Amino acid sequence: MGSLFERSKRVAAWVCIGVIGILSLLPAAEVAPLRTSMGGHVEHLLTYAVTSLITTIAYLDRSRFRIAGGLILYAAVLEFLQRYSPGRLSSFEDLAFSTAGIILGLAIFQLVQQVRAR
């Protein structure tokens, strides 16, 4: 077993992943009050950037490509499943912004690692 801090990071990552799943599949009427003024694409970008950053920090022993691939696959599945949630639509653009967010989160992690190494 890892330290409490290590386990906490992993719990945080899975909470982020779970919250994305719940919010992605809620009916549109239930999500509307939770929306920000930033717009859906920015919400996708930022949500997935934070999630990929936290997940990468939580799983330093895992491949970044594997983390990115898993999150992109997850985003794609959720985007497809939105077709079955009342008032929701699947959108390739939303998936593209989610994917960009995942890559952004990994890039931020890499940048911080490089700065810390100096």
VENURUR-V133565 format. One record per residue. RES is the residue in three letters. PHI is phi in whole degrees, -180 to 180 (NA if undefined). NEAR is the number of other ideal C-beta (glycine too) atoms within 10 Angstrom. D_FIRST is the distance of its C-alpha to the first C-alpha in whole Angstrom. Layout:
res=RES phi=PHI near=NEAR d_first=D_FIRST
res=RES phi=PHI near=NEAR d_first=D_FIRST
This chain:
res=MET phi=NA near=5 d_first=0
res=GLY phi=-80 near=10 d_first=4
res=SER phi=-69 near=8 d_first=7
res=LEU phi=-60 near=8 d_first=9
res=PHE phi=-64 near=7 d_first=11
res=GLU phi=-63 near=14 d_first=9
res=ARG phi=-65 near=12 d_first=8
res=SER phi=-63 near=12 d_first=12
res=LYS phi=-64 near=18 d_first=13
res=ARG phi=-70 near=15 d_first=12
res=VAL phi=-62 near=11 d_first=14
res=ALA phi=-59 near=15 d_first=17
res=ALA phi=-62 near=20 d_first=17
res=TRP phi=-70 near=13 d_first=17
res=VAL phi=-65 near=12 d_first=20
res=CYS phi=-58 near=20 d_first=22
res=ILE phi=-62 near=16 d_first=22
res=GLY phi=-66 near=10 d_first=23
res=VAL phi=-63 near=12 d_first=25
res=ILE phi=-59 near=20 d_first=27
res=GLY phi=-61 near=14 d_first=27
res=ILE phi=-63 near=11 d_first=29
res=LEU phi=-65 near=15 d_first=31
res=SER phi=-70 near=21 d_first=32
res=LEU phi=-106 near=14 d_first=33
res=LEU phi=-66 near=17 d_first=35
res=PRO phi=-60 near=11 d_first=39
res=ALA phi=-55 near=13 d_first=41
res=ALA phi=-64 near=10 d_first=42
res=GLU phi=-84 near=13 d_first=39
res=VAL phi=-85 near=17 d_first=37
res=ALA phi=-50 near=10 d_first=41
res=PRO phi=-67 near=6 d_first=40
res=LEU phi=-92 near=9 d_first=37
res=ARG phi=-67 near=12 d_first=38
res=THR phi=-101 near=9 d_first=39
res=SER phi=-83 near=5 d_first=42
res=MET phi=-73 near=11 d_first=40
res=GLY phi=98 near=11 d_first=41
res=GLY phi=-60 near=14 d_first=39
res=HIS phi=-67 near=16 d_first=38
res=VAL phi=-66 near=13 d_first=37
res=GLU phi=-60 near=18 d_first=35
res=HIS phi=-61 near=26 d_first=33
res=LEU phi=-57 near=23 d_first=33
res=LEU phi=-69 near=16 d_first=31
res=THR phi=-62 near=20 d_first=29
res=TYR phi=-74 near=26 d_first=28
res=ALA phi=-64 near=20 d_first=28
res=VAL phi=-64 near=16 d_first=26
res=THR phi=-64 near=24 d_first=23
res=SER phi=-69 near=30 d_first=23
res=LEU phi=-64 near=21 d_first=23
res=ILE phi=-63 near=20 d_first=20
res=THR phi=-65 near=27 d_first=18
res=THR phi=-65 near=22 d_first=19
res=ILE phi=-64 near=15 d_first=17
res=ALA phi=-71 near=20 d_first=14
res=TYR phi=-122 near=17 d_first=14
res=LEU phi=-60 near=11 d_first=15
res=ASP phi=-83 near=7 d_first=14
res=ARG phi=-107 near=12 d_first=17
res=SER phi=-66 near=10 d_first=20
res=ARG phi=-63 near=15 d_first=22
res=PHE phi=-66 near=9 d_first=25
res=ARG phi=-68 near=10 d_first=22
res=ILE phi=-62 near=20 d_first=21
res=ALA phi=-62 near=18 d_first=25
res=GLY phi=-61 near=12 d_first=26
res=GLY phi=-64 near=17 d_first=24
res=LEU phi=-69 near=25 d_first=25
res=ILE phi=-66 near=17 d_first=28
res=LEU phi=-61 near=10 d_first=28
res=TYR phi=-60 near=18 d_first=27
res=ALA phi=-61 near=24 d_first=30
res=ALA phi=-66 near=15 d_first=32
res=VAL phi=-63 near=12 d_first=31
res=LEU phi=-63 near=20 d_first=31
res=GLU phi=-61 near=21 d_first=35
res=PHE phi=-65 near=11 d_first=36
res=LEU phi=-67 near=14 d_first=35
res=GLN phi=-60 near=18 d_first=37
res=ARG phi=-58 near=9 d_first=40
res=TYR phi=-100 near=9 d_first=39
res=SER phi=-102 near=17 d_first=39
res=PRO phi=-54 near=9 d_first=42
res=GLY phi=80 near=12 d_first=43
res=ARG phi=-104 near=18 d_first=41
res=LEU phi=-130 near=10 d_first=42
res=SER phi=-83 near=15 d_first=40
res=SER phi=-145 near=15 d_first=41
res=PHE phi=-64 near=9 d_first=40
res=GLU phi=-62 near=11 d_first=40
res=ASP phi=-61 near=20 d_first=38
res=LEU phi=-63 near=17 d_first=35
res=ALA phi=-63 near=15 d_first=37
res=PHE phi=-69 near=22 d_first=36
res=SER phi=-63 near=29 d_first=32
res=THR phi=-64 near=19 d_first=32
res=ALA phi=-61 near=15 d_first=33
res=GLY phi=-64 near=25 d_first=31
res=ILE phi=-61 near=27 d_first=28
res=ILE phi=-65 near=17 d_first=30
res=LEU phi=-61 near=17 d_first=30
res=GLY phi=-60 near=26 d_first=27
res=LEU phi=-67 near=20 d_first=26
res=ALA phi=-65 near=13 d_first=29
res=ILE phi=-62 near=15 d_first=28
res=PHE phi=-59 near=19 d_first=25
res=GLN phi=-62 near=12 d_first=26
res=LEU phi=-62 near=10 d_first=29
res=VAL phi=-63 near=12 d_first=27
res=GLN phi=-62 near=11 d_first=25
res=GLN phi=-68 near=9 d_first=29
res=VAL phi=-65 near=8 d_first=30
res=ARG phi=-67 near=7 d_first=27
res=ALA phi=-73 near=6 d_first=28
res=ARG phi=-78 near=4 d_first=31
